[in-house]
Amino acid sequence: MTEESGAATAIGVLAYPGSQACAVHGLSDLFAVANGIAEESGASSGPAFSVSHWAVSGDGGDVVMTDGPGEGGHQQLGALIAPPCLGEQGPEAFAPPVLAWIQRQHGGGAVICSICAGAFLLGEAGLLNGRAATTHWALAEQFADRFKGVRLETDKLIVDDGDIITAGGVMAWVDLGLRLVDRFVGPTVMLDVARFFLVDPSGREQRFYSAFAPSLGHGDEPILAVQHWLQTNSESAVTIASMSSVAGLSERTFLRRFQKATGLKPTAYVQSLRVGRARELLEQSSLPFNQIAWKVGYEDPAAFSKVFQRIMGLAPGEYRRRFSVG
């Protein structure tokens, strides 16, 4: 909201079939709290946000407003949000009138946002071609196969590309809501809203929570044999020679086929396996990191600490402070 206009920013939440109800209503609550804080603090002379809910009609698949301010509600939104979905998105969500409506909102100046599986709607609407975006890490392979022109960054919880904002996890509606409060009202109100909800307003990334899930359905049997072997041998002195021997391939052929099948170079694959095991030990034990590094196959704990931080985005000590169950 700008001081000059004094008008509330119109936020529309698209409650498509299968969308997560707690996100739809939670976003409304978050913006209601932001309104109260903004008015109380003097950051806004009236409501900073005006929230409306939109749904797909059963007759023709048009998008209609189900509740919102004023007669007929807002036609052109300031921001449109496609929430997450816990199951399969019904075909109604991808009906041509729905996708055309999303395109019109974008063309009219709305910031188009998605959370988790909501990114599939933006992809189908053609808004993510040539762009960076994120979705839930468990949906990464499905999304990448479906939308090959999108630069997928599932290690990030939020990808803010200006007029399009995508958020990763199912509960990332909180992070998206705070991002919009920050953008339209300012960081002071955003921080106060985060304190109200007792959430960390920044510093989170999806990779803190996602597990390494290697591709196993690629159909290359020699490479799959190596992957199975690595599950029980990654803590030993693994070399390209030992892996190519398990595969029964020359080193050159093994390197080419391994990266094609898994999407990773063998060294990066082994590092990810070791980091995954180190995460478990950091979460569930009190072992010093030096011992953890040795257990997962590193003779140099300092070198492994750098690998861990590069992959996870957190130093081992900070990771343990955040996620230890002890």
Sequence and secondary structure as in RCSB ss.txt:
>XXXX:A:sequence
MTEESGAATAIGVLAYPGSQACAVHGLSDLFAVANGIAEESGASSGPAFSVSHWAVSGDGGDVVMTDGPGEGGHQ
QLGALIAPPCLGEQGPEAFAPPVLAWIQRQHGGGAVICSICAGAFLLGEAGLLNGRAATTHWALAEQFADRFKGV
RLETDKLIVDDGDIITAGGVMAWVDLGLRLVDRFVGPTVMLDVARFFLVDPSGREQRFYSAFAPSLGHGDEPILA
VQHWLQTNSESAVTIASMSSVAGLSERTFLRRFQKATGLKPTAYVQSLRVGRARELLEQSSLPFNQIAWKVGYED
PAAFSKVFQRIMGLAPGEYRRRFSVG
>XXXX:A:secstr
  TTT   EEEEEE  TTB HHHHHHHHHHHHHHHHHHHHHTS SS SEEEEEEEE TTTT EEEEE SSSS  S
S SEEEE  BSS   GGGG HHHHHHHHHHHHTT EEEEEGGGHHHHHHTT STTSEE   GGGHHHHHHH TTS
EE TT SEEE SSEEEE STTTHHHHHHHHHHHHT HHHHHHHHHHHT   S   GGGT        S  HHHHH
HHHHHHHHTTS   HHHHHHHHTS HHHHHHHHHHHHSS HHHHHHHHHHHHHHHHHHH    HHHHHHHHT S 
HHHHHHHHHHHHSS HHHHHHHH   
